[in-house]
Amino acid sequence: MSSDTITPPATRRAGHPEELKVVPTRHYARWAAGAAVVVLVAQFAHGLVTNPVWEWGVFSDYVLSETIVQAVWVTLQLTAYATVLGFLLGTVLAFMRLSRSPVLSTVAWTYIWVFRSIPMIVQLVFWFNLSALYKELGLGIPFGPVFWSVDSNTLIGTIGAAVIGLTLHQAAYAAEIVRGGVIAVDQGQLEAAAALGIPRLRQIRRIVLPQAMRAILPTAGNEIIGLLKGTSVVYVMSIGELFYQAQVIYGRNGRVIPLLLVATAWYVVLTSLLSVAQYYVERRYARGADRTPAPTPLQRARRFVTSLTKESA
């Protein structure tokens, strides 16, 4: 073998790639920002623990009290009714907007425009005072005799007025969410389904909506969470939901901060549960598009525990 085939380390030139030391990039600004955030979070947590104004004893007395728990149940009922009815009506409005009928399309567009323009609190107050406009509601021939009628206050109570207001408001936003999901579906699939002779209603039910759900769910989940918090607006109707009951209690005992903290804690818990449900529903509808979905947090935790068990064994 020739003597110049391999160069001894001592004879290598300075700065040769094999002699260079690799130094990772230092992100000083990132480190400083992270340290500042940690300090701020620590200060906030320290204030939560040490500041007597929070009155954690009062918080613990009321957070699971019967009055608050019943108010949470009313909040959940309002959210459930408005979500189901709002999205049912919104789906009808969405397909009306997509209809080739100018009458249906115009009516749906007008409805969405009107109810997105009027604030929710105004709509709720309007429905709460419906009896001032119509003393009685009835059934009969249009512009003709009425065969059956009932007092407005008897037919639509306070809860009914709240559900109607929340539903009609929610339907306007749900219609645009559903419409956006439907138009996101490739039209070629509908053309292929029509060529195979599949009825229009079955095309919508079996082809369009299952695929549109992937686009609908993220926005719909966010809208439902917003509706959960938006139910606090019905306090103007003196309905015993969560925020109204917190107001009533701190109006009696003067403990404003801890009672607001009680309401906040419940809203955080309910929102977190809805977020978890949204995550798993989205994961289910993504099965056809993602063949290898990322593991869930529970699956990751199980794998971590399993790996630790194997290492210890």
RANOR-V350954 format. One record per residue. N is the residue number from 1. PHI is phi in degrees with one decimal (* if undefined). Layout:
<<N;PHI> <N;PHI>>
This chain:
<<1;*> <2;-68.6> <3;-70.5> <4;-96.3> <5;-69.9> <6;-115.8> <7;-87.3> <8;-60.7> <9;-57.0> <10;-67.6> <11;-95.3> <12;-68.7> <13;-71.6> <14;-66.3> <15;88.3> <16;-62.4> <17;-54.3> <18;-72.1> <19;-95.4> <20;-74.9> <21;-96.4> <22;-83.1> <23;-116.8> <24;-66.0> <25;-67.2> <26;-100.5> <27;-101.9> <28;-66.1> <29;-64.7> <30;-64.8> <31;-62.9> <32;-64.7> <33;-64.2> <34;-63.0> <35;-63.9> <36;-63.2> <37;-64.7> <38;-62.0> <39;-63.8> <40;-63.9> <41;-63.6> <42;-64.2> <43;-63.7> <44;-64.4> <45;-63.3> <46;-63.3> <47;-66.4> <48;-61.7> <49;-81.4> <50;-98.0> <51;-72.8> <52;-70.5> <53;-65.2> <54;-66.1> <55;50.1> <56;-63.9> <57;-64.9> <58;-64.6> <59;-57.5> <60;-66.9> <61;-71.1> <62;-106.9> <63;-62.0> <64;-116.6> <65;-69.7> <66;-60.6> <67;-63.1> <68;-68.3> <69;-63.6> <70;-63.2> <71;-65.7> <72;-62.6> <73;-63.1> <74;-63.0> <75;-60.8> <76;-65.5> <77;-62.8> <78;-60.2> <79;-64.7> <80;-64.8> <81;-61.2> <82;-66.9> <83;-68.3> <84;-63.9> <85;-67.9> <86;-65.1> <87;-76.0> <88;-63.7> <89;-66.0> <90;-64.2> <91;-65.2> <92;-61.8> <93;-64.7> <94;-62.5> <95;-73.8> <96;-65.6> <97;-65.9> <98;-84.5> <99;-69.0> <100;-81.6> <101;-75.4> <102;-64.5> <103;-67.5> <104;-62.1> <105;-63.6> <106;-68.5> <107;-62.4> <108;-64.3> <109;-62.2> <110;-64.6> <111;-58.2> <112;-61.9> <113;-63.3> <114;-67.1> <115;-77.8> <116;-83.5> <117;-86.2> <118;-91.1> <119;-59.7> <120;-60.1> <121;-64.6> <122;-67.6> <123;-62.1> <124;-64.9> <125;-64.7> <126;-62.3> <127;-67.9> <128;-66.5> <129;-107.8> <130;-62.5> <131;-64.2> <132;-70.0> <133;-91.9> <134;-127.4> <135;-66.9> <136;-133.2> <137;-121.4> <138;-150.5> <139;-120.3> <140;178.9> <141;-83.9> <142;-54.2> <143;60.7> <144;-130.0> <145;-68.3> <146;-102.1> <147;-90.3> <148;-147.2> <149;-144.7> <150;-148.2> <151;-64.9> <152;-61.1> <153;-65.6> <154;-72.4> <155;-75.7> <156;-118.3> <157;-82.6> <158;-66.4> <159;-63.5> <160;-61.1> <161;-64.1> <162;-65.8> <163;-64.1> <164;-62.7> <165;-62.5> <166;-64.9> <167;-65.4> <168;-65.2> <169;-67.4> <170;-67.7> <171;-61.7> <172;-63.4> <173;-76.1> <174;-63.3> <175;-60.8> <176;-70.9> <177;-65.6> <178;-66.6> <179;-61.8> <180;-63.0> <181;-68.9> <182;-68.7> <183;-72.4> <184;-78.7> <185;-76.9> <186;-60.7> <187;-67.4> <188;-61.9> <189;-69.0> <190;-67.8> <191;-64.1> <192;-66.4> <193;-65.2> <194;-65.4> <195;-65.4> <196;-83.0> <197;82.3> <198;-74.2> <199;-58.7> <200;-60.0> <201;-64.1> <202;-69.2> <203;-58.9> <204;-67.6> <205;-76.2> <206;-103.7> <207;-116.5> <208;-74.0> <209;-62.7> <210;-58.4> <211;-78.5> <212;-67.2> <213;-59.3> <214;-63.0> <215;-85.7> <216;-78.9> <217;-59.3> <218;-57.6> <219;-71.2> <220;-64.6> <221;-60.5> <222;-64.4> <223;-68.3> <224;-66.7> <225;-62.5> <226;-63.7> <227;-66.7> <228;-56.1> <229;-74.8> <230;-70.6> <231;-63.1> <232;-63.1> <233;-67.5> <234;-71.0> <235;-61.2> <236;-67.4> <237;-100.3> <238;58.4> <239;-91.7> <240;-78.5> <241;-84.9> <242;-60.2> <243;-66.4> <244;-64.1> <245;-66.1> <246;-62.4> <247;-63.2> <248;-61.8> <249;-67.2> <250;-74.0> <251;-70.7> <252;-89.1> <253;-103.7> <254;76.0> <255;-89.7> <256;-68.1> <257;-62.3> <258;-64.0> <259;-72.0> <260;-65.3> <261;-67.4> <262;-61.5> <263;-61.7> <264;-61.5> <265;-61.1> <266;-67.6> <267;-63.1> <268;-64.9> <269;-63.9> <270;-65.4> <271;-64.1> <272;-64.5> <273;-64.1> <274;-65.1> <275;-65.7> <276;-64.8> <277;-61.4> <278;-60.7> <279;-59.5> <280;-74.6> <281;-67.4> <282;-61.1> <283;-63.5> <284;-65.7> <285;-76.3> <286;-91.3> <287;-62.0> <288;-71.7> <289;-94.9> <290;-115.4> <291;-72.6> <292;-125.2> <293;-65.3> <294;-63.7> <295;-64.6> <296;-73.5> <297;-55.7> <298;-65.9> <299;-65.1> <300;-63.9> <301;-64.3> <302;-63.9> <303;-64.5> <304;-64.6> <305;-64.9> <306;-63.6> <307;-64.6> <308;-64.8> <309;-64.8> <310;-66.4> <311;-65.8> <312;-70.7> <313;-74.7>>
